Amino acid sequence: MLHDRVLVALDKDASERRSVSGIVIPATAMLGKRLAWAEVVAAGPTVRQVAVGDRVLFDPEDRAEVEVSAHDYILLRERDLHAVAERDEPASDVGLYL
């Protein structure tokens, strides 16, 4: 990876969603502008905010698709990322103090 580029793999559950009542909504349904989650697979040397393994939020319309070793990935610039999901940390030994 060069410069500020980030290679991500779409989440497997991003293809379809379920409504509150349990109805399956296919990925091809148009619901307006919807952001997507993906996992960072590789990052360029000047990327500062994300690391390999992070889950990131991005706009699916601002992407370039690429196939590497028969797997589909998306190539983004770091500035095209909207958020980074916080990792689930195991419960610490520190209690809640009021």
N, C-alpha and C positions, 0 to 999 in steps of 0.2 A: 504494500500500500504506500502511496506517495502523499506527501504533504498533509492536508487536513481531511483526507478521505476516510470514510468509515464503511466497512462492508458488513451488512446485516442480513440475517435470515428471518423471514416472517414467522410469527408464531403459528403453530399448527392449527390452533383454534380460531385464527383470524379469517378463515375462509367462510364460516357461517356463524350466525349468532342466534340466540333464542330470546324471544320476547318474554315479558313477565309472565304471561299466561302459558308459555311453553311452545309457542309457534316458532318453527325454524325459519329464519330469514336468510336466504342465500346471499352470497357475497355480491352477486350481480344486481341485487335490489338497490335502487337509487334512493338514498335517504338524506341527501344533502352532503355537505363536506364532512367527512368522518376521518379522524386520525387513526393510525394503526400502530400496534406494538410489534417490536422485533428484537432479536437478540444480536448483540455485537459479536461478529466472528473475527474481524481483524480491524486494526486501526493504524493510520499513518503515524509517522514520527512526531508530527506537530499537533496531534490531537491531545488536548489537555483535560477535557471534562469527562470523558468516558473511557472505559477499559473493556477489554475482551470479557464477555460474559454478562455485561450489563444489559438490562432491558431498556429500550429507548422508544420514545413516542415521536412519530414523524408523519408528514403529510404524504399519502400515497401518490398524489399527483406530481410531486417533485422528486422523481426517482429515475434511476437508470438501472435496468435489469441486466444481469450478467449470469452466465452459466459456467460453473467451474466444477470439473469432475462429476458431471451429470447432476449437480445440485444447483437450484436457482437461488441467487442472492440479489440483493439490492445495494447499489453503490450510492452513497450520500456524502454530502459535505457536512462537517461538524456543525456548521451554522444552520443547517436545515433541520437539525434535531430540536424538538420542542421541550422534551423532558427526559429525565433519567429516573427509572423506578428505584426506590430505596430497597436495598436487599433486606430480606427477613433475617434479623439477628436473633440468635437464640436468647432465651431469657437470661438475664444476668443475675448475679447473686445480690445485687444491690436492691434493697426494698424501696417502697414508695414512702417518702417522708412528707408529712404535711406541716 
